[in-house]
Amino acid sequence: MPSIVMNSASEKSIVRDYFKATGFDRWRRIYGDGKVNTVQKNIRLGHQKTIDTVVNWLSTDANLQGLVICDAGCGVGSLAIPLAQQGAIVYASDISEKMVTEAWQRANQLLPLRPTVSFAAQDLESLTGQYDTVICLDVLIHYPTQDAAQMIGHLASLAQSRLILSFAPKTLGLVLLKKIGSFFPGPSKTTRAYQHKEEDIIKILADNGFKVIRQGMTSTSFYYSRILEAARG
Ligand SMILES: C[S@@+](CC[C@H](N)C(=O)[O-])C[C@H]1O[C@@H](n2cnc3c(N)ncnc32)[C@H](O)[C@@H]1O
């Protein structure tokens, strides 16, 4: 059977529609602290570990105060808010207006007197400006590697010194696990999850002038995320 070739524009509109509706409700719950099912709780814990790893890397560098950061695909602000709490100036954005509104509300509760974080409803491909550090966590999972390459290329052009990305790694074990998972479709699995080979991502970074300087991996039963920090040069 011939496979359907999907271009980036339609892929993006599927993701946009998903995060306008089912995706927003699902991920807002996962990224919150209310009651969720066991799988979602496992994903919540894994995601929080990824956030903690990145916050820890940046705070260890001891220069967060005033550091200008772009958080592309910020979701509900899980990363942008703690970074702003530590004094960074964060420009956070997301393709989903609902996500951005939720992030803004959470930031207002947690950071009422710290207007160092701003949120914009914007897809990352249209972001402009220059930032010391550009971060994009758990977004590339929504796109095939060829689209991810273009997205990383654009993010790299915005980053003066550093780019931090996370993605679902494509390893044999995880490919098998994903196949097993696809036998158990559930109502929440409404977007495809794309895994990327680490060597492909490292090459894309290198093609854009970035070299990996720190790496991390979060694995729980239902959440896998490779985290790479790459610096110019
Ligand atoms: C799985 S969530 C991760 C959110 C956040 N980065 C985090 O780790 O908490 C993926 C997010 O990417 C956003 N997104 C997907 N495609 C995007 C694009 N092309 N530009 C900007 N945001 C995008 C979605 O709306 C969603 O909020």
The ligand as an SDF file (V2000), in Angstrom:
LIG
                    3D

 27 29  0  0  0  0  0  0  0  0999 V2000
    4.5530   18.0460   24.4950 C   0  0  0  0  0  0  0  0  0  0  0  0
    4.3220   19.7700   24.6380 S   0  0  0  0  0  0  0  0  0  0  0  0
    5.8360   20.3700   25.4130 C   0  0  0  0  0  0  0  0  0  0  0  0
    5.6550   21.7450   26.0420 C   0  0  0  0  0  0  0  0  0  0  0  0
    6.8770   22.3540   26.7420 C   0  0  0  0  0  0  0  0  0  0  0  0
    7.9910   22.5380   25.8540 N   0  0  0  0  0  0  0  0  0  0  0  0
    7.2740   21.5330   27.9380 C   0  0  0  0  0  0  0  0  0  0  0  0
    8.2260   20.7360   27.8440 O   0  0  0  0  0  0  0  0  0  0  0  0
    6.6340   21.6860   28.9790 O   0  0  0  0  0  0  0  0  0  0  0  0
    4.5810   20.2970   22.9710 C   0  0  0  0  0  0  0  0  0  0  0  0
    4.2360   21.7590   22.7460 C   0  0  0  0  0  0  0  0  0  0  0  0
    4.7560   22.1490   21.4870 O   0  0  0  0  0  0  0  0  0  0  0  0
    3.8620   23.0650   20.9020 C   0  0  0  0  0  0  0  0  0  0  0  0
    4.1610   23.1060   19.4600 N   0  0  0  0  0  0  0  0  0  0  0  0
    3.9950   22.1270   18.5560 C   0  0  0  0  0  0  0  0  0  0  0  0
    4.4350   22.5250   17.3520 N   0  0  0  0  0  0  0  0  0  0  0  0
    4.8970   23.7860   17.4930 C   0  0  0  0  0  0  0  0  0  0  0  0
    5.4840   24.7310   16.5980 C   0  0  0  0  0  0  0  0  0  0  0  0
    5.6670   24.4450   15.3080 N   0  0  0  0  0  0  0  0  0  0  0  0
    5.8380   25.9400   17.0940 N   0  0  0  0  0  0  0  0  0  0  0  0
    5.6380   26.2360   18.4060 C   0  0  0  0  0  0  0  0  0  0  0  0
    5.0770   25.3850   19.2950 N   0  0  0  0  0  0  0  0  0  0  0  0
    4.7300   24.1680   18.8410 C   0  0  0  0  0  0  0  0  0  0  0  0
    2.5110   22.5060   21.2790 C   0  0  0  0  0  0  0  0  0  0  0  0
    1.4600   23.4380   21.1530 O   0  0  0  0  0  0  0  0  0  0  0  0
    2.7510   22.0620   22.7230 C   0  0  0  0  0  0  0  0  0  0  0  0
    2.4650   23.0720   23.6460 O   0  0  0  0  0  0  0  0  0  0  0  0
  1  2  1  0
  2  3  1  0
  2 10  1  0
  3  4  1  0
  4  5  1  0
  5  6  1  0
  5  7  1  0
  7  8  2  0
  7  9  1  0
 10 11  1  0
 11 12  1  0
 11 26  1  0
 12 13  1  0
 13 14  1  0
 13 24  1  0
 14 15  1  0
 14 23  1  0
 15 16  2  0
 16 17  1  0
 17 18  1  0
 17 23  2  0
 18 19  1  0
 18 20  2  0
 20 21  1  0
 21 22  2  0
 22 23  1  0
 24 25  1  0
 24 26  1  0
 26 27  1  0
M  CHG  2   2   1   9  -1
M  END
$$$$
